[in-house]
Every structure is written in structure tokens, then in C-alpha cells.
Amino acid sequence: MKGQLLSAIAAVSATLALAACSSGMTRAERLSLYEASAGEPVARINFFSPQSWEEIDKNHIAVTMRPTETYLMRLSGPCLDYDNGAAGMLITTQTGSWVQAKFDRVSFGSNFTCRIEEIRPLDVEALRTGRKAFDGQKAI
């Protein structure tokens, strides 16, 4: 099916560990932490079935492709309306083997899709350190 849009479905649940680690943060604090832990934008990444994903705010998600490979993705549009409680995520790619910023799309349990505007690799260790620091400040 050359020239047609290839779809890759990644129906994954948001992991409890990620949700628990960031549950005390506001969306703005969470986004700030993730952006501080993110590298420069990349045009594309290898596509694997994601292991997990997490909503950061209405325009950003973190997607874990492998245990040490997590990406911050900025999306177009209001895809992340969590009032519907969608636990699954669909990444639609044009190539099937790459996820590309500005071309590929995500959806969350509905027919409405959003384009992936930006992909930034996350430094997982820096993210963990930032979460620990935040938790330490909250305890004081």
C-alpha cells in the first residue's frame, strides 16, 4: 500500500509510576521540569511500540519508547482532553518505521488527531533528579 498512510497502534496505559511521581505538581511545574530535562528538538525518532506515555499538559506528552528512551512531544490542537479518560494512544506514522515531527499524528481514544509539532529527547536521570528535588521542596 505505497503512498498511503501507514498506521501503528500503541494502545498503552499511562504508568502508575509516572503519574505518582508527578501527582503533586501543577501542569506548569511539570512542563517546566520536563522542558529543563529535554534536549534540542529532533526531526524524527525510530518508531517502537511505546511502553508508556504521560500527559504533561494539554499540548505536551512524554512517550517512553524503551526504558532509557523517552521523548517530550509538543502537539497541535486540544487532543489531550482527559475528561474522556482515554488510556490508549495511537501514533499514526507516514513511514511506519519513524515518528517525524510536523508529519505524524497522535490520537487518544477518539477520531480527533493532533500533529506532532516537536520531538525532544528527555534525559531520564535529570528528570528523576528534578522530581526528587521538587518532592524535597514540598516536604519542607
MDTraj code that builds the backbone (N, CA, C; nanometers):
import mdtraj as md
import numpy as np

residues = "MET LYS GLY GLN LEU LEU SER ALA ILE ALA ALA VAL SER ALA THR LEU ALA LEU ALA ALA CYS SER SER GLY MET THR ARG ALA GLU ARG LEU SER LEU TYR GLU ALA SER ALA GLY GLU PRO VAL ALA ARG ILE ASN PHE PHE SER PRO GLN SER TRP GLU GLU ILE ASP LYS ASN HIS ILE ALA VAL THR MET ARG PRO THR GLU THR TYR LEU MET ARG LEU SER GLY PRO CYS LEU ASP TYR ASP ASN GLY ALA ALA GLY MET LEU ILE THR THR GLN THR GLY SER TRP VAL GLN ALA LYS PHE ASP ARG VAL SER PHE GLY SER ASN PHE THR CYS ARG ILE GLU GLU ILE ARG PRO LEU ASP VAL GLU ALA LEU ARG THR GLY ARG LYS ALA PHE ASP GLY GLN LYS ALA ILE".split()
xyz = np.array([
    [0.0835, -0.1179, 0.0000],
    [0.0000, 0.0000, 0.0000],
    [0.0884, 0.1248, 0.0000],
    [0.1681, 0.1392, -0.1075],
    [0.2582, 0.2526, -0.1215],
    [0.1794, 0.3818, -0.1298],
    [0.2378, 0.4875, -0.0732],
    [0.1765, 0.6182, -0.0803],
    [0.0613, 0.6397, 0.0163],
    [0.0175, 0.5359, 0.0823],
    [-0.0925, 0.5504, 0.1778],
    [-0.0349, 0.5653, 0.3182],
    [-0.1151, 0.6192, 0.4003],
    [-0.0758, 0.6396, 0.5385],
    [-0.0714, 0.5075, 0.6119],
    [0.0449, 0.4732, 0.6690],
    [0.0573, 0.3515, 0.7484],
    [0.0292, 0.3851, 0.8940],
    [-0.0430, 0.2989, 0.9581],
    [-0.0769, 0.3226, 1.0981],
    [-0.0063, 0.2233, 1.1870],
    [0.0374, 0.2728, 1.2999],
    [0.0952, 0.1872, 1.4024],
    [0.0221, 0.2181, 1.5311],
    [-0.0392, 0.1195, 1.5897],
    [-0.1184, 0.1416, 1.7098],
    [-0.0365, 0.1090, 1.8327],
    [-0.0384, 0.2015, 1.9245],
    [0.0291, 0.1806, 2.0514],
    [-0.0718, 0.2075, 2.1612],
    [-0.1521, 0.1079, 2.1912],
    [-0.2526, 0.1235, 2.2963],
    [-0.1849, 0.0869, 2.4274],
    [-0.1450, 0.1887, 2.4994],
    [-0.0728, 0.1674, 2.6247],
    [-0.1414, 0.2434, 2.7363],
    [-0.1259, 0.1953, 2.8543],
    [-0.1804, 0.2639, 2.9709],
    [-0.0754, 0.3571, 3.0278],
    [-0.1186, 0.4700, 3.0778],
    [-0.0261, 0.5594, 3.1467],
    [0.0219, 0.4866, 3.2718],
    [0.1505, 0.4799, 3.2888],
    [0.2015, 0.4025, 3.4009],
    [0.1747, 0.4724, 3.5331],
    [0.1450, 0.3934, 3.6344],
    [0.1178, 0.4480, 3.7669],
    [0.2403, 0.5155, 3.8255],
    [0.3575, 0.4627, 3.7924],
    [0.4798, 0.5219, 3.8467],
    [0.4979, 0.6646, 3.7984],
    [0.4788, 0.6898, 3.6694],
    [0.4935, 0.8256, 3.6181],
    [0.3886, 0.9179, 3.6767],
    [0.2658, 0.8711, 3.6841],
    [0.1585, 0.9536, 3.7384],
    [0.1829, 0.9838, 3.8854],
    [0.2277, 0.8856, 3.9603],
    [0.2514, 0.9049, 4.1033],
    [0.3657, 1.0024, 4.1280],
    [0.4703, 0.9948, 4.0443],
    [0.5858, 1.0819, 4.0626],
    [0.5526, 1.2284, 4.0412],
    [0.4547, 1.2560, 3.9565],
    [0.4268, 1.3953, 3.9239],
    [0.2906, 1.4420, 3.9749],
    [0.2272, 1.3618, 4.0601],
    [0.0914, 1.3947, 4.1024],
    [0.0837, 1.5210, 4.1881],
    [0.1902, 1.5585, 4.2576],
    [0.1862, 1.6767, 4.3415],
    [0.2206, 1.8046, 4.2683],
    [0.2537, 1.7964, 4.1416],
    [0.2938, 1.9131, 4.0633],
    [0.1763, 1.9694, 3.9848],
    [0.1787, 2.0991, 3.9643],
    [0.0830, 2.1600, 3.8721],
    [0.1292, 2.1268, 3.7301],
    [0.0439, 2.1490, 3.6328],
    [0.0825, 2.1249, 3.4930],
    [0.1996, 2.2138, 3.4526],
    [0.1981, 2.3379, 3.4970],
    [0.3058, 2.4311, 3.4629],
    [0.4390, 2.3856, 3.5235],
    [0.4358, 2.3391, 3.6482],
    [0.5579, 2.2891, 3.7127],
    [0.6096, 2.1641, 3.6411],
    [0.5178, 2.0763, 3.6057],
    [0.5555, 1.9524, 3.5355],
    [0.6180, 1.9855, 3.3998],
    [0.5558, 2.0766, 3.3238],
    [0.6105, 2.1153, 3.1940],
    [0.7487, 2.1779, 3.2090],
    [0.7646, 2.2637, 3.3080],
    [0.8940, 2.3272, 3.3322],
    [1.0024, 2.2226, 3.3613],
    [0.9702, 2.1242, 3.4429],
    [1.0647, 2.0171, 3.4759],
    [1.1013, 1.9372, 3.3509],
    [1.0022, 1.9007, 3.2720],
    [1.0288, 1.8225, 3.1512],
    [1.1086, 1.9026, 3.0487],
    [1.0754, 2.0294, 3.0303],
    [1.1496, 2.1119, 2.9349],
    [1.2945, 2.1306, 2.9780],
    [1.3168, 2.1432, 3.1091],
    [1.4535, 2.1571, 3.1603],
    [1.5339, 2.0287, 3.1398],
    [1.4666, 1.9161, 3.1322],
    [1.5334, 1.7860, 3.1149],
    [1.5401, 1.7421, 2.9686],
    [1.4882, 1.8245, 2.8783],
    [1.4821, 1.7875, 2.7370],
    [1.5991, 1.8432, 2.6587],
    [1.6424, 1.7658, 2.5598],
    [1.7472, 1.8100, 2.4693],
    [1.6882, 1.8954, 2.3573],
    [1.7705, 1.9225, 2.2591],
    [1.7287, 2.0003, 2.1433],
    [1.6283, 1.9210, 2.0594],
    [1.5384, 1.9885, 1.9904],
    [1.4418, 1.9196, 1.9048],
    [1.5107, 1.8350, 1.7973],
    [1.4493, 1.7203, 1.7671],
    [1.4974, 1.6326, 1.6600],
    [1.3855, 1.6195, 1.5562],
    [1.4229, 1.5935, 1.4332],
    [1.3248, 1.5840, 1.3256],
    [1.2473, 1.4530, 1.3294],
    [1.3137, 1.3435, 1.3722],
    [1.2469, 1.2140, 1.3744],
    [1.3157, 1.1205, 1.4724],
    [1.2418, 1.0175, 1.5120],
    [1.2951, 0.9140, 1.6005],
    [1.2502, 0.7785, 1.5459],
    [1.3242, 0.6738, 1.5824],
    [1.2823, 0.5385, 1.5447],
    [1.1514, 0.5064, 1.6129],
    [1.0620, 0.4429, 1.5395],
    [0.9339, 0.4064, 1.5975],
    [0.9410, 0.2667, 1.6559],
    [0.9042, 0.2564, 1.7824],
    [0.8857, 0.1301, 1.8522],
    [0.7493, 0.1401, 1.9180],
    [0.6904, 0.0313, 1.9518],
    [0.5652, 0.0375, 2.0270],
    [0.5956, 0.1004, 2.1621],
    [0.5368, 0.2145, 2.1897],
    [0.5661, 0.2818, 2.3169],
    [0.5314, 0.1944, 2.4371],
    [0.6168, 0.2026, 2.5392],
    [0.5934, 0.1292, 2.6624],
    [0.4953, 0.2033, 2.7527],
    [0.4985, 0.3364, 2.7464],
    [0.4077, 0.4174, 2.8285],
    [0.4051, 0.5593, 2.7730],
    [0.3093, 0.6348, 2.8227],
    [0.3006, 0.7763, 2.7890],
    [0.2368, 0.8476, 2.9071],
    [0.2627, 0.9779, 2.9123],
    [0.2119, 1.0594, 3.0227],
    [0.1711, 1.1957, 2.9695],
    [0.0576, 1.2431, 3.0133],
    [0.0167, 1.3796, 2.9808],
    [0.0958, 1.4752, 3.0682],
    [0.1575, 1.5743, 3.0066],
    [0.2293, 1.6776, 3.0816],
    [0.1371, 1.7977, 3.0992],
    [0.0832, 1.8464, 2.9908],
    [-0.0208, 1.9487, 2.9919],
    [-0.1046, 1.9272, 2.8658],
    [-0.1905, 2.0196, 2.8309],
    [-0.2818, 1.9980, 2.7178],
    [-0.2122, 1.9911, 2.5824],
    [-0.0863, 2.0342, 2.5751],
    [-0.0142, 2.0339, 2.4482],
    [0.1110, 1.9472, 2.4467],
    [0.1418, 1.8797, 2.5573],
    [0.2651, 1.8017, 2.5661],
    [0.2396, 1.6636, 2.6257],
    [0.3113, 1.5648, 2.5711],
    [0.3124, 1.4310, 2.6283],
    [0.4571, 1.3836, 2.6370],
    [0.4833, 1.2925, 2.7291],
    [0.6111, 1.2224, 2.7354],
    [0.5822, 1.0791, 2.6922],
    [0.6596, 1.0304, 2.5962],
    [0.6408, 0.8960, 2.5424],
    [0.7682, 0.8160, 2.5662],
    [0.7544, 0.7033, 2.6344],
    [0.8677, 0.6146, 2.6585],
    [0.8658, 0.5048, 2.5531],
    [0.9680, 0.5039, 2.4684],
    [0.9787, 0.4016, 2.3645],
    [1.0535, 0.2788, 2.4175],
    [1.1544, 0.3031, 2.4997],
    [1.2352, 0.1998, 2.5649],
    [1.2644, 0.2501, 2.7056],
    [1.3099, 0.1627, 2.7964],
    [1.3316, 0.2083, 2.9351],
    [1.4202, 0.3320, 2.9492],
    [1.5172, 0.3480, 2.8619],
    [1.6057, 0.4645, 2.8711],
    [1.5853, 0.5616, 2.7553],
    [1.4747, 0.5509, 2.6860],
    [1.4480, 0.6344, 2.5690],
    [1.3082, 0.6948, 2.5795],
    [1.3045, 0.8193, 2.6298],
    [1.1788, 0.8897, 2.6497],
    [1.1857, 1.0243, 2.5779],
    [1.0726, 1.0658, 2.5212],
    [1.0681, 1.1887, 2.4420],
    [0.9557, 1.2790, 2.4887],
    [0.9828, 1.4087, 2.4887],
    [0.8811, 1.5090, 2.5124],
    [0.8282, 1.5497, 2.3755],
    [0.6966, 1.5373, 2.3560],
    [0.6354, 1.5733, 2.2279],
    [0.5365, 1.6865, 2.2488],
    [0.5521, 1.7916, 2.1674],
    [0.4563, 1.9023, 2.1667],
    [0.3581, 1.8758, 2.0533],
    [0.2295, 1.8838, 2.0848],
    [0.1239, 1.8507, 1.9894],
    [0.0464, 1.9743, 1.9476],
    [-0.0119, 1.9684, 1.8290],
    [-0.1018, 2.0750, 1.7844],
    [-0.2421, 2.0409, 1.8329],
    [-0.3190, 2.1397, 1.8628],
    [-0.4598, 2.1160, 1.8955],
    [-0.4849, 2.0594, 2.0338],
    [-0.6117, 2.0535, 2.0679],
    [-0.6535, 2.0095, 2.2021],
    [-0.6778, 1.8578, 2.2120],
    [-0.5846, 1.7779, 2.1667],
    [-0.6004, 1.6317, 2.1708],
    [-0.6111, 1.5778, 2.3128],
    [-0.5477, 1.6433, 2.4033],
    [-0.5337, 1.5890, 2.5382],
    [-0.6469, 1.6304, 2.6301],
    [-0.7662, 1.6145, 2.5848],
    [-0.8823, 1.6422, 2.6684],
    [-0.9079, 1.5162, 2.7501],
    [-0.8535, 1.5124, 2.8710],
    [-0.8583, 1.3917, 2.9531],
    [-0.9924, 1.3708, 3.0209],
    [-1.0872, 1.4576, 2.9990],
    [-1.2193, 1.4365, 3.0575],
    [-1.2806, 1.3061, 3.0065],
    [-1.2353, 1.2577, 2.8907],
    [-1.2856, 1.1320, 2.8368],
    [-1.2167, 1.0108, 2.8996],
    [-1.1089, 1.0319, 2.9720],
    [-1.0397, 0.9238, 3.0402],
    [-0.9723, 0.8239, 2.9491],
    [-0.9279, 0.8655, 2.8314],
    [-0.8638, 0.7737, 2.7377],
    [-0.7338, 0.7200, 2.7954],
    [-0.7199, 0.5875, 2.7957],
    [-0.5976, 0.5253, 2.8452],
    [-0.5082, 0.4810, 2.7304],
    [-0.5609, 0.4790, 2.6082],
    [-0.4829, 0.4345, 2.4941],
    [-0.4368, 0.5503, 2.4087],
    [-0.3291, 0.5272, 2.3373],
    [-0.2741, 0.6276, 2.2481],
    [-0.2455, 0.5620, 2.1143],
    [-0.2727, 0.6338, 2.0069],
    [-0.2451, 0.5872, 1.8721],
    [-0.1465, 0.6837, 1.8087],
    [-0.0355, 0.6302, 1.7590],
    [0.0581, 0.7103, 1.6807],
    [0.0433, 0.6647, 1.5365],
    [0.0113, 0.7577, 1.4480],
    [-0.0020, 0.7273, 1.3065],
    [0.1202, 0.7836, 1.2359],
    [0.1959, 0.6956, 1.1704],
    [0.3170, 0.7392, 1.1019],
    [0.3002, 0.7284, 0.9515],
    [0.3752, 0.8087, 0.8799],
    [0.3713, 0.8032, 0.7341],
    [0.4676, 0.6980, 0.6798],
    [0.5673, 0.6614, 0.7586],
    [0.6660, 0.5645, 0.7119],
    [0.6527, 0.4293, 0.7800],
    [0.5984, 0.4256, 0.8991],
    [0.5888, 0.3013, 0.9744],
    [0.7110, 0.2725, 1.0589],
    [0.8276, 0.3268, 1.0218],
    [0.9485, 0.2990, 1.0980],
    [1.0055, 0.4218, 1.1684],
    [0.9518, 0.5377, 1.1390],
    [0.9970, 0.6628, 1.2006],
    [0.8763, 0.7417, 1.2499],
    [0.8954, 0.8142, 1.3576],
    [0.7983, 0.9137, 1.4017],
    [0.8630, 1.0476, 1.3679],
    [0.7942, 1.1284, 1.2884],
    [0.8507, 1.2536, 1.2403],
    [0.7706, 1.3738, 1.2882],
    [0.8429, 1.4725, 1.3413],
    [0.7795, 1.5984, 1.3789],
    [0.7280, 1.6653, 1.2522],
    [0.6142, 1.7330, 1.2639],
    [0.5478, 1.8080, 1.1562],
    [0.4725, 1.7195, 1.0566],
    [0.4865, 1.5866, 1.0639],
    [0.4199, 1.4978, 0.9688],
    [0.3267, 1.3973, 1.0363],
    [0.3725, 1.3372, 1.1449],
    [0.2968, 1.2281, 1.2062],
    [0.2014, 1.2788, 1.3129],
    [0.1057, 1.1930, 1.3488],
    [-0.0059, 1.2355, 1.4340],
    [-0.0289, 1.1393, 1.5487],
    [-0.0955, 1.1898, 1.6538],
    [-0.1374, 1.1071, 1.7667],
    [-0.2855, 1.1306, 1.7932],
    [-0.3490, 1.0304, 1.8516],
    [-0.4870, 1.0448, 1.8975],
    [-0.5032, 0.9643, 2.0247],
    [-0.6059, 0.9994, 2.1011],
    [-0.6297, 0.9385, 2.2312],
    [-0.7752, 0.8946, 2.2417],
    [-0.8049, 0.7793, 2.1871],
    [-0.9376, 0.7208, 2.2020],
    [-1.0504, 0.7909, 2.1283],
    [-1.0200, 0.8810, 2.0372],
    [-1.1253, 0.9480, 1.9608],
    [-1.0818, 0.9589, 1.8155],
    [-1.1675, 1.0108, 1.7326],
    [-1.1343, 1.0283, 1.5918],
    [-1.0540, 1.1550, 1.5667],
    [-1.0431, 1.2398, 1.6674],
    [-0.9703, 1.3657, 1.6551],
    [-0.8211, 1.3385, 1.6710],
    [-0.7389, 1.3861, 1.5779],
    [-0.5941, 1.3657, 1.5862],
    [-0.5219, 1.4989, 1.5929],
    [-0.4013, 1.4945, 1.6460],
    [-0.3155, 1.6126, 1.6522],
    [-0.1805, 1.5791, 1.5908],
    [-0.1249, 1.6770, 1.5208],
    [0.0078, 1.6589, 1.4622],
    [0.1138, 1.6731, 1.5703],
    [0.2193, 1.5952, 1.5587],
    [0.3352, 1.6081, 1.6475],
    [0.4175, 1.7251, 1.5941],
    [0.4204, 1.8326, 1.6679],
    [0.4896, 1.9540, 1.6244],
    [0.6390, 1.9501, 1.6544],
    [0.6750, 1.8888, 1.7680],
    [0.8151, 1.8893, 1.8103],
    [0.8437, 1.7638, 1.8918],
    [0.9630, 1.7086, 1.8731],
    [1.0087, 1.5919, 1.9490],
    [1.1424, 1.6282, 2.0120],
    [1.1523, 1.6115, 2.1437],
    [1.2768, 1.6402, 2.2150],
    [1.3121, 1.5207, 2.3037],
    [1.4341, 1.4679, 2.2922],
    [1.4742, 1.3574, 2.3796],
    [1.4841, 1.4056, 2.5241],
    [1.4414, 1.3202, 2.6150],
    [1.4479, 1.3538, 2.7573],
    [1.5656, 1.2836, 2.8233],
    [1.6344, 1.3554, 2.9110],
    [1.7384, 1.2980, 2.9955],
    [1.6657, 1.2400, 3.1171],
    [1.6477, 1.1094, 3.1181],
    [1.5687, 1.0431, 3.2213],
    [1.6281, 1.0651, 3.3600],
    [1.7599, 1.0607, 3.3721],
    [1.8247, 1.0818, 3.5024],
    [1.8027, 1.2246, 3.5519],
    [1.8140, 1.3232, 3.4647],
    [1.7898, 1.4625, 3.5035],
    [1.6447, 1.4804, 3.5472],
    [1.5544, 1.4124, 3.4798],
    [1.4130, 1.4189, 3.5157],
    [1.3900, 1.3618, 3.6553],
    [1.4501, 1.2464, 3.6840],
    [1.4377, 1.1854, 3.8176],
    [1.4942, 1.2770, 3.9259],
    [1.6103, 1.3366, 3.8972],
    [1.6730, 1.4278, 3.9922],
    [1.5831, 1.5483, 4.0178],
    [1.5251, 1.6031, 3.9120],
    [1.4339, 1.7171, 3.9254],
    [1.3099, 1.6823, 4.0061],
    [1.2561, 1.5626, 3.9858],
    [1.1386, 1.5187, 4.0621],
    [1.1729, 1.5039, 4.2100],
    [1.2901, 1.4474, 4.2384],
    [1.3327, 1.4319, 4.3788],
    [1.3494, 1.5668, 4.4448],
    [1.4096, 1.6615, 4.3729],
    [1.4283, 1.7968, 4.4261],
    [1.2924, 1.8622, 4.4541],
    [1.1983, 1.8452, 4.3622],
    [1.0643, 1.9011, 4.3814],
    [0.9986, 1.8391, 4.5038],
    [1.0058, 1.7072, 4.5163],
    [0.9459, 1.6387, 4.6312],
    [1.0097, 1.6845, 4.7615],
    [1.1413, 1.7096, 4.7587],
    [1.2109, 1.7593, 4.8774],
    [1.1663, 1.8982, 4.9176],
    [1.1401, 1.9851, 4.8198],
    [1.0928, 2.1204, 4.8481],
    [0.9521, 2.1167, 4.9054],
    [0.8687, 2.0261, 4.8570],
    [0.7307, 2.0151, 4.9055],
    [0.7267, 1.9667, 5.0500],
    [0.8280, 1.8883, 5.0904],
    [0.8303, 1.8310, 5.2244],
    [0.8684, 1.9354, 5.3301],
    [0.9316, 2.0428, 5.2859],
    [0.9777, 2.1456, 5.3822],
    [0.8632, 2.2331, 5.4265],
])
top = md.Topology()
chain = top.add_chain()
for i, resn in enumerate(residues, 1):
    res = top.add_residue(resn, chain, resSeq=i)
    for name in ("N", "CA", "C"):
        top.add_atom(name, md.element.get_by_symbol(name[0]), res)
traj = md.Trajectory(xyz[None], top)
